[in-house]
Amino acid sequence: GAVASTEVKMRLQEFVLNKKKALAQRSLNQGGLPNDAPYCKTQHSSLDQSSPPQTGVSTYNHPVLGVYNPRDDFPLRKTASEPNLKLRSRLKQKVSERRSSPLLRRRDSPITTAKKRSLDMAGKRHTNIQLSSFSQFYFRVLCFLVCVSGLSMSSAASMAKLQRQHRPLGRTQSAPLPQGSAAQAHAQALALQQLVVQQQHQQFLEKHKQQFQQQQKSESEYQLGNCHYFIVMFIQEHGGGILMCLCVSLGLVYDSLMQKHQCMCGNTNSHPEHAGRIQSIWSRLQETGLRAQCECIRGRKATLEELQTVHSEAHVLLYGTNPLRQKLDCSITPMFVRLPCGGVGVDSDTIWNEVHSSSAARLAVGSVVELVFKVATGELKNGFAVVRPPGHHAEESTPMGFCYFNSVAIAAKLLQQRLNVSKILIVDWDVHHGNGTQQAFYDDPNVLYLSIHRYDDGNFFPGSGAPDEVGSGPGVGFNVNVAFTGGLDPPMGDAEYLAAFRSVVMPIANEFAPDIVLVSSGFDAVEGHPPPLGGYTLTSKCFGYLTRQLMTLAGGRVVLALEGGHDLTAICDASEACVAALLGQELEPLPKAVLEQRPNPNAVRSLEKVLETHSKYWRSVHRYSPRLGLSLLEAKRADSEEAEAVSAMASLSVANTTTMDQRPEEEPMEEEEPL
């Protein structure tokens, strides 16, 4: 074979040396983090403190410091020309030896437990924070940093990487040090890089420390046990600082495909339950910045088996599928009627779209189920489902009131079957009674259904929900209907609903002690709905306070699912208030007039009927009968006076007991006279 000349050998040596210098420089610029693939690494040792586990959500490599060129990821692919086969072979051999040698192994390779333990004992002691669910929340941390600090995603990722790295090593590979002036330039660049890192670190800590202190101050009146944040701490070695990132754990679910459920006539003015409802709510949450503080989860279609936990097989096949429709008895099809607008429906109000209605209805159910299960398993703290069509009127075999499948009832059934949840509270504050939900759990003592609605002695749709409908069999007492009667003279408002919550809803709910709270969250009781659709005058602020009260139950595991509500401004305002409450934000105070307003006589009589009916099942409601006519401030004052009286009586009782037990020391004993 040909013998290489001296000049060729020198050039080869120079080439190899330059490549080693380039590798060393790139490793320093990247801080020792792997960038040899376009995707994030998912391998991680539980003892590896230099890099928390990655979720693999993002496929981008965000720069940390220094110059990064993606073309340098695979430096050996084009380092030799085609004729130089021997050179290519030698380079590949060197790479293979380098990877197999334990002394030359890359720093990003996993470290065994024994080796890592020995390194920790030999070097400095490092705090080891083990977060079992960190991989699920890492991307949420970055999203939150973007929201609160205005950083770009790449900047947030860079900052997060800086906070979890160790101090960069001066020597990361076995390549020879640069000579002469190059060595000085190398040292200066390294010192400058470390200085920049420390400055950015200090600025970052100070900024988020101030934000965290401000947020703590605004939430000082909120109970720590109901704080809806997970605190994730990164320990940074240099500087000894602790970076605290707040991971918002409110889940939102929404899918634009649910908008396709609409009448074939295309006229939304003649159909109160239209696609603009959820679109407007979602836009409001975006405009106010609330959506950016939440985790948006992906919905899905409910399976036919899931639908049949509440509904009959015939009902599921008829309204949940298209191809199987013809297999049913033809006598079922006349249930569809021609609407005055020219479209098709199952009744005069509930429209049916042959192409999209079944998919939208199943998507609404599946989305609620997904959100509820994430909250029940602790992946999320609470949630709000922006879904349609609604569901609480849908019975086992009957769609009605814009509803086809009962989303909340199905979610509760699945919680019982799959997670063995023993106590579920369903609160229904839609202005219409949830007849379908009541039917599904009427004999179930493990599900407390509590509805607050307009009843008017059965003259308001759907006509069910009387106070004496308390359940059957083992479920007696676990169906509570706060049925307001008296029409709209005057209409019920904030004062009446606050009175119902403090005297009926919350006492019974606390006594029941649920594991999770599901809310059929219709907003048609908010002011702005005409009498046939509601007629009440509640404010959106009130729903925020009602939500905040429910958050004191079940460790804060509360899920709201949209039901009714057709005035766009009203439902958007109410949704905003509820989401703000779920996030733990400070709520806008209720007007003083509302706090001092007493519930109207019709409301008091309605509440008296409820307490009379359920006092035999729930001991907690006995003490509230004398206070039904009080305003919120008067009720709080009475509670405070009662608490003081009980405390004083207890203190007096303890003092008397102590006095009787103690014998006076100076009291002389009577001496018997001598006989």
C-alpha positions in Angstrom: 0.0 0.0 0.0 1.0 3.6 -0.4 3.0 5.2 2.4 1.8 8.6 3.6 4.3 11.4 3.4 5.3 13.5 6.4 3.2 16.4 5.2 0.1 14.2 5.0 0.7 12.9 8.6 1.0 16.4 9.9 -2.2 17.5 8.3 -4.0 14.5 9.7 -2.7 15.3 13.2 -3.7 18.9 12.8 -7.2 17.8 11.7 -7.7 15.5 14.6 -6.5 18.1 17.1 -8.9 20.7 15.7 -11.8 18.3 16.0 -11.0 17.6 19.6 -10.8 21.4 20.3 -14.2 21.9 18.6 -15.7 19.1 20.7 -14.3 20.5 23.9 -15.5 24.1 23.1 -19.0 22.9 22.2 -19.2 20.9 25.4 -18.3 23.9 27.4 -20.7 26.2 25.6 -23.5 23.7 26.2 -22.7 23.3 29.9 -22.3 19.6 29.5 -25.8 19.0 28.4 -26.4 16.4 25.6 -27.2 17.8 22.3 -26.4 14.9 20.1 -29.9 14.3 19.0 -32.7 16.6 17.9 -35.1 15.3 20.6 -35.1 15.6 24.4 -33.5 12.7 26.3 -35.9 10.7 28.5 -33.5 8.5 30.3 -32.8 9.6 33.8 -31.4 8.2 36.9 -33.2 9.0 40.1 -29.9 10.0 41.7 -28.8 12.2 38.8 -29.0 15.7 40.1 -27.6 17.4 37.0 -30.7 16.9 35.0 -34.3 16.3 36.1 -36.4 13.9 34.0 -37.7 15.3 30.8 -41.2 14.8 29.5 -40.2 14.8 25.9 -43.0 17.2 25.1 -40.9 19.7 23.3 -38.9 18.7 20.3 -36.8 21.8 20.3 -33.3 22.3 21.7 -33.3 25.7 23.5 -29.9 27.4 23.7 -28.4 27.9 27.1 -25.4 30.1 26.6 -22.8 30.4 23.9 -23.0 29.6 20.3 -25.0 26.5 19.3 -24.9 25.2 15.7 -27.2 22.2 15.1 -25.0 21.2 12.2 -22.4 20.3 14.7 -24.5 17.6 16.3 -22.9 14.8 14.3 -19.4 16.2 13.6 -18.0 12.9 12.2 -20.4 12.5 9.3 -18.6 14.8 6.9 -15.1 15.1 8.3 -13.4 13.0 5.7 -13.6 13.1 1.9 -14.8 10.0 0.1 -11.4 8.7 -1.1 -10.0 8.8 2.5 -11.5 5.5 3.6 -8.8 4.7 6.0 -9.2 8.0 7.7 -12.9 7.5 8.1 -12.3 4.0 9.5 -9.8 5.4 12.1 -12.1 8.1 13.2 -15.0 5.6 13.7 -12.7 3.4 15.7 -11.7 6.3 17.9 -15.3 7.1 18.6 -16.1 3.5 19.4 -13.1 3.4 21.8 -14.2 6.6 23.4 -17.7 5.4 24.1 -16.5 2.1 25.5 -13.9 3.6 27.8 -15.2 4.4 31.3 -12.6 7.2 31.6 -13.7 8.9 28.3 -17.4 8.3 28.6 -19.6 11.3 27.9 -21.0 13.1 31.0 -24.6 12.7 29.8 -24.6 8.9 30.1 -26.6 7.4 33.0 -24.7 6.9 36.2 -25.2 3.7 38.2 -26.4 4.0 41.8 -23.1 2.8 43.3 -21.0 5.1 41.3 -23.3 8.1 41.9 -23.2 7.4 45.7 -19.5 7.3 45.8 -19.3 10.6 43.8 -21.7 12.2 46.2 -19.7 11.1 49.3 -16.4 12.2 47.7 -17.6 15.6 46.6 -19.8 18.2 48.1 -23.1 17.2 49.7 -26.0 18.0 47.4 -29.7 18.3 48.3 -31.6 15.6 46.5 -35.2 16.5 45.8 -37.1 13.5 44.5 -40.3 14.4 42.7 -42.1 11.3 41.6 -44.5 13.2 39.3 -42.0 15.8 38.1 -42.0 14.5 34.5 -45.7 15.2 34.3 -45.4 18.8 35.6 -42.1 20.0 34.0 -43.7 21.4 30.9 -46.4 23.1 33.1 -43.6 24.8 35.0 -42.2 26.3 31.8 -45.6 27.5 30.7 -46.1 29.2 34.1 -42.8 31.0 33.9 -43.8 32.3 30.5 -47.1 33.6 31.9 -45.8 35.3 35.0 -42.5 36.6 33.7 -43.1 37.4 30.1 -40.2 35.3 29.0 -40.2 33.6 25.6 -40.4 29.8 25.7 -36.8 29.4 24.7 -35.7 31.9 27.5 -37.8 30.0 30.0 -36.3 26.7 29.0 -32.8 28.2 29.2 -33.4 29.5 32.7 -34.8 26.2 33.8 -31.7 24.4 32.5 -29.5 26.9 34.2 -31.2 26.3 37.6 -30.7 22.5 37.4 -27.1 22.4 36.2 -24.1 21.9 38.4 -21.2 24.3 38.2 -19.7 23.8 34.7 -16.4 21.9 34.8 -13.3 23.4 33.4 -12.2 20.0 32.0 -14.9 17.9 30.4 -12.9 15.8 27.9 -9.3 14.4 27.6 -8.3 16.7 24.7 -5.1 18.7 25.3 -5.5 22.2 26.6 -5.2 25.1 24.1 -1.7 26.5 24.0 -0.4 30.0 24.5 -2.8 32.9 23.9 -5.5 30.4 23.1 -5.4 29.1 26.6 -5.8 32.6 28.1 -8.7 33.3 25.8 -10.3 30.0 26.8 -10.0 30.8 30.5 -11.4 34.3 30.0 -14.4 33.0 28.1 -15.1 30.4 30.8 -14.9 33.0 33.5 -17.2 35.4 31.6 -19.7 32.6 31.0 -19.8 31.7 34.7 -20.3 35.4 35.6 -23.2 35.8 33.2 -24.8 32.6 34.6 -24.5 33.9 38.2 -25.9 37.3 37.3 -28.9 35.8 35.4 -29.5 33.4 38.3 -29.6 36.2 40.9 -31.9 38.4 38.8 -34.2 35.5 38.1 -34.4 34.5 41.8 -35.1 38.1 42.9 -37.8 38.6 40.3 -39.7 35.4 41.1 -39.2 35.9 44.9 -41.0 39.2 44.6 -43.8 37.8 42.6 -44.3 34.9 45.0 -44.4 37.2 48.0 -47.0 39.4 46.3 -49.1 36.3 45.5 -48.8 35.1 49.1 -50.0 38.4 50.4 -53.0 38.4 48.2 -54.0 34.9 49.3 -53.3 35.3 53.0 -56.9 34.8 53.8 -57.1 31.6 51.9 -56.7 28.3 53.6 -53.3 26.6 53.0 -55.0 23.2 52.7 -57.0 24.5 49.8 -54.1 26.2 48.0 -54.3 25.0 44.4 -50.6 25.0 43.6 -47.9 22.4 43.6 -44.5 23.8 44.7 -41.6 22.5 42.8 -38.1 23.4 44.0 -34.9 23.3 42.1 -31.7 23.3 44.1 -29.0 25.3 42.5 -25.5 24.6 43.8 -23.7 27.9 43.0 -25.2 30.7 44.9 -27.1 28.3 47.2 -30.4 29.7 46.0 -33.7 27.9 45.9 -36.0 28.6 42.9 -39.6 28.1 43.7 -41.9 27.6 40.6 -45.7 27.5 41.1 -47.4 24.9 38.9 -51.0 25.8 38.4 -53.0 22.7 38.7 -56.5 23.8 37.4 -57.5 21.8 34.3 -59.5 23.1 31.4 -61.1 20.9 28.7 -62.6 22.2 25.5 -62.9 21.1 21.9 -64.1 23.1 18.9 -65.7 20.0 17.4 -68.5 20.4 19.9 -69.5 23.5 18.1 -70.6 21.5 15.1 -73.7 20.3 17.0 -76.2 22.8 15.6 -79.5 22.9 13.8 -79.5 22.4 10.1 -81.4 25.7 9.7 -78.2 27.6 10.7 -80.2 30.2 12.7 -78.8 30.5 16.2 -81.3 33.1 17.3 -84.1 30.5 17.4 -82.0 28.0 19.4 -80.7 29.1 22.8 -78.3 26.2 23.1 -75.9 27.1 20.2 -72.2 26.8 19.4 -71.5 30.4 20.4 -71.9 29.5 24.1 -68.7 27.6 24.5 -66.8 29.6 21.9 -67.6 32.8 23.8 -66.6 31.3 27.2 -63.3 30.0 25.7 -62.5 33.3 24.2 -63.2 35.1 27.5 -60.8 32.8 29.3 -58.2 33.6 26.7 -58.7 37.3 26.8 -58.5 37.5 30.5 -55.3 35.4 30.7 -57.0 32.8 32.9 -56.6 30.1 30.3 -52.8 30.6 30.2 -52.7 29.9 34.0 -54.4 26.5 33.5 -53.5 23.2 32.0 -55.6 22.5 28.9 -56.2 18.8 28.5 -57.4 16.9 25.4 -60.9 15.6 25.4 -62.0 12.4 23.8 -65.2 10.6 22.8 -66.9 8.5 25.4 -67.1 4.8 24.6 -70.5 3.1 24.1 -69.8 1.1 27.3 -69.2 4.2 29.3 -72.5 5.7 28.1 -74.3 2.6 29.1 -73.3 3.1 32.8 -76.3 5.5 32.9 -78.3 5.0 29.7 -79.9 2.0 28.1 -78.4 0.2 25.2 -81.1 1.3 22.8 -80.6 5.0 23.8 -76.9 4.7 23.3 -77.2 3.1 19.9 -79.8 5.6 18.7 -78.0 8.8 19.8 -74.4 7.7 20.1 -73.9 6.0 16.7 -74.9 6.5 13.1 -74.3 3.2 11.3 -76.3 1.1 13.8 -79.4 3.3 13.6 -81.0 1.2 10.9 -80.6 -2.0 13.1 -83.0 -0.7 15.6 -86.7 -1.1 15.5 -88.2 1.4 13.0 -90.8 2.4 15.7 -88.1 4.4 17.4 -87.4 6.8 14.5 -90.7 8.8 14.8 -89.1 10.3 18.0 -87.5 12.8 15.7 -89.8 15.7 14.9 -89.7 18.5 12.4 -89.0 21.8 14.0 -90.7 25.1 13.0 -87.4 26.4 11.7 -87.2 23.5 9.3 -84.6 21.5 11.2 -84.9 18.2 13.0 -85.1 17.6 16.8 -86.1 15.1 19.4 -88.5 17.6 20.8 -89.4 21.3 20.2 -86.2 22.5 21.9 -83.6 19.8 21.5 -82.2 19.9 18.0 -80.6 16.9 16.2 -77.8 17.1 13.6 -77.6 13.7 11.8 -73.9 14.2 11.0 -72.4 15.9 14.1 -74.7 15.6 17.2 -73.8 12.1 18.2 -70.0 12.9 18.0 -70.4 16.2 19.9 -72.5 14.6 22.7 -70.0 11.7 23.1 -67.1 14.2 23.1 -68.8 16.2 25.8 -69.1 13.1 28.0 -65.6 11.9 27.4 -64.1 15.3 28.1 -65.8 15.5 31.4 -64.8 12.0 32.3 -61.1 12.7 31.4 -61.1 15.8 33.6 -62.8 14.2 36.5 -60.4 11.3 36.5 -57.3 13.5 36.4 -58.7 15.4 39.5 -59.7 12.2 41.3 -56.2 10.7 40.8 -54.4 13.8 42.0 -52.9 14.7 38.6 -54.9 18.0 38.7 -56.3 19.8 41.7 -59.6 20.9 40.2 -61.1 21.5 36.8 -63.6 23.3 34.6 -65.2 21.7 31.5 -66.4 23.9 28.7 -68.6 21.4 27.0 -71.9 21.1 25.1 -74.5 19.8 24.6 -75.4 19.8 28.4 -76.4 16.6 30.1 -78.2 16.8 33.5 -81.7 16.5 31.9 -80.9 13.3 30.0 -82.6 10.3 31.6 -81.9 6.6 31.1 -83.8 6.4 27.8 -85.0 9.9 27.2 -83.1 12.9 25.8 -84.7 16.3 26.7 -83.9 19.9 27.5 -81.0 20.1 25.1 -79.4 17.0 26.7 -78.6 13.6 25.2 -76.1 11.9 27.6 -75.7 12.8 31.3 -72.0 13.7 31.5 -71.7 14.3 35.2 -73.7 11.2 36.1 -71.6 9.0 33.8 -68.4 10.4 35.3 -69.7 9.6 38.8 -70.6 6.1 37.8 -67.2 5.5 36.3 -65.5 6.8 39.5 -67.4 4.2 41.5 -66.6 1.4 39.1 -63.0 2.1 38.2 -61.6 4.0 41.2 -63.9 2.7 44.0 -64.6 6.2 45.1 -66.9 5.8 48.1 -68.5 9.3 48.5 -69.3 11.6 45.6 -71.1 14.9 46.0 -73.0 16.3 43.0 -74.1 19.9 43.3 -76.4 21.1 40.6 -76.9 24.9 40.6 -78.5 25.1 37.1 -81.8 27.0 37.4 -83.6 23.9 36.1 -83.7 20.7 38.2 -81.4 18.0 37.0 -84.1 15.3 36.6 -81.7 12.9 34.8 -79.0 13.0 37.5 -81.6 12.5 40.3 -82.9 9.5 38.5 -79.5 7.9 38.1 -78.7 8.0 41.9 -82.1 8.0 43.5 -81.4 4.9 45.5 -77.6 5.3 45.9 -76.4 6.3 49.4 -72.8 6.8 48.1 -73.8 9.7 45.9 -75.3 12.8 47.5 -77.2 14.8 44.8 -77.9 18.3 46.0 -79.8 20.6 43.6 -80.8 24.2 44.0 -83.3 25.3 41.4 -86.4 27.1 40.5 -89.4 24.9 41.1 -92.6 27.0 41.5 -94.7 24.0 42.7 -93.8 22.0 39.7 -94.8 24.7 37.1 -91.2 25.4 35.9 -89.4 23.0 33.5 -88.9 20.1 34.0 -91.4 20.0 36.8 -89.4 17.6 39.0 -87.3 18.4 42.0 -89.8 18.8 44.9 -88.4 19.1 48.4 -90.0 15.7 49.4 -88.2 13.8 46.7 -85.5 12.5 49.1 -84.5 9.2 47.5 -85.6 5.6 47.8 -84.4 2.5 49.6 -80.9 2.8 50.9 -80.7 6.2 49.2 -83.3 7.9 51.3 -81.9 11.3 52.5 -79.2 11.4 49.9 -81.3 13.4 47.4 -81.7 17.0 48.5 -83.8 19.5 46.5 -83.5 23.1 47.4 -86.7 24.0 45.5 -87.5 27.7 45.3 -91.2 28.5 45.0 -92.9 31.8 44.6 -92.3 32.7 41.0 -90.5 36.0 40.1 -92.2 38.2 42.6 -89.5 39.0 43.6 -87.0 36.8 41.7 -84.3 35.0 43.6 -80.9 36.6 43.8 -77.5 36.5 45.6 -79.0 36.9 49.1 -81.3 33.9 48.6 -78.6 31.6 47.1 -76.1 32.6 49.8 -78.7 31.8 52.5 -79.4 28.4 50.8 -75.7 27.6 50.8 -75.0 28.5 54.5 -78.1 26.8 55.8 -78.6 23.7 53.6 -75.9 23.0 51.1 -72.7 23.4 53.1 -73.9 21.9 56.4 -75.2 18.7 54.7 -72.1 18.5 52.4 -69.7 18.8 55.3 -71.6 16.1 57.2 -71.5 13.9 54.2 -67.7 14.4 53.8 -67.3 13.7 50.1 -64.1 12.4 48.4 -64.8 14.6 45.3 -67.3 17.3 44.3 -68.8 17.4 40.8 -70.8 20.5 39.9 -73.5 20.6 37.2 -72.6 24.2 36.5 -75.4 25.9 34.7 -75.4 29.7 34.7 -79.0 30.3 33.7 -79.8 31.7 37.1 -77.5 34.7 36.4 -79.3 38.0 35.6 -80.0 38.4 31.9 -82.0 35.3 31.1 -85.7 35.8 30.2 -88.3 34.2 32.5 -88.8 31.0 30.4 -85.1 30.3 30.6 -84.5 31.4 34.2 -85.7 34.8 35.3 -83.5 35.0 38.4 -81.1 37.9 39.2 -77.9 36.3 40.5 -74.6 38.0 39.8 -71.6 36.3 38.3 -69.6 37.3 41.4 -71.9 35.1 43.5 -71.0 32.0 41.6 -67.3 32.7 42.3 -68.1 32.7 46.1 -70.2 29.6 45.8 -67.3 27.9 44.1 -64.9 29.0 46.8 -67.2 27.5 49.4 -67.3 24.1 47.6 -63.5 24.2 47.5 -63.4 23.7 51.2 -64.7 20.2 50.6 -62.9 17.0 49.6 -59.5 18.6 49.8 -60.4 21.0 47.0 -61.1 18.3 44.5 -63.9 20.1 42.6 -64.8 19.8 38.9 -67.3 22.1 37.3 -69.0 21.0 34.0 -71.0 23.5 32.0 -74.7 22.8 31.8 -77.2 25.5 30.9 -77.0 29.2 30.5 -77.7 31.1 27.3 -77.1 34.8 27.7 -73.5 35.1 26.4 -72.4 37.9 28.7 -73.8 36.2 31.8 -72.3 32.8 31.2 -68.9 34.4 30.3 -68.8 36.5 33.4 -69.8 33.6 35.6 -67.3 31.2 34.0 -64.6 33.8 34.5 -65.5 34.2 38.2 -65.6 30.4 38.8 -62.2 29.8 37.1 -60.7 32.6 39.1 -62.0 31.0 42.3 -60.6 27.6 41.3 -57.2 29.2 40.7 -57.3 30.6 44.2 -57.3 34.2 43.1 -58.6 37.0 45.2 -62.3 37.5 44.3 -64.0 40.8 43.8 -65.9 41.5 47.0 -69.7 41.3 47.0 -71.5 44.7 47.3 -72.3 45.7 50.8 -76.0 45.8 49.9 -75.9 42.1 49.1 -74.2 41.3 52.4 -76.8 43.2 54.3 -79.8 42.0 52.3 -82.1 39.5 53.9 -83.6 36.7 51.7 -87.1 37.3 50.5 -90.1 35.7 52.3 -90.7 33.2 49.4 -87.1 32.0 49.7 -87.4 31.7 53.5 -90.5 29.5 53.2 -88.9 27.3 50.6 -85.8 26.8 52.8 -88.0 26.0 55.8 -89.6 23.3 53.8 -86.2 21.8 52.9 -85.0 21.9 56.5 -88.2 20.4 57.8 -87.9 17.5 55.3 -84.2 16.7 55.8 -83.7 17.4 59.5 -84.6 13.7 60.1 -81.6 12.7 57.9 -79.0 15.3 58.6 -78.3 16.6 62.2 -76.2 19.5 61.0 -79.2 21.5 59.7 -81.1 21.7 63.0 -79.3 24.9 64.2 -80.0 26.9 61.0 -83.8 27.0 61.2 -84.0 30.1 63.4 -81.5 32.0 61.2 -83.0 31.5 57.7 -84.3 35.1 57.6 -81.0 36.7 58.4 -78.7 38.5 56.1 -75.2 37.2 55.5 -73.6 39.7 57.9 -76.3 39.0 60.5 -75.8 35.3 60.2 -72.0 35.6 60.6 -72.5 37.8 63.7 -74.9 35.2 65.2 -72.4 32.4 64.5 -69.6 34.5 66.2 -71.7 35.2 69.2 -72.7 31.5 69.5 -69.1 30.4 69.3 -68.1 32.9 72.0 -71.0 31.7 74.2 -70.0 28.1 73.7 -66.4 28.9 74.5 -67.3 30.8 77.6 -69.5 28.0 78.8 -66.8 25.5 78.2 -64.3 27.6 80.1 -66.7 28.0 83.0 -67.3 24.3 83.2 -63.6 23.5 83.2 -63.1 26.1 86.0 -65.8 24.7 88.2 -64.5 21.2 87.7 -61.0 22.3 88.7 -62.3 24.1 91.8 -64.2 21.1 93.0 -61.3 18.8 92.5 -58.9 21.0 94.5 -59.1 20.8 98.3 -58.2 24.0 100.3 -54.9 23.6 102.0 -55.5 25.8 105.0 -59.0 24.4 105.9 -58.6 22.8 109.4 -60.1 19.5 110.1 -62.7 19.3 112.9 -61.4 17.6 116.0 -63.6 15.2 117.8 -64.2 16.1 121.5 -62.6 13.6 123.9 -65.1 11.4 125.7 
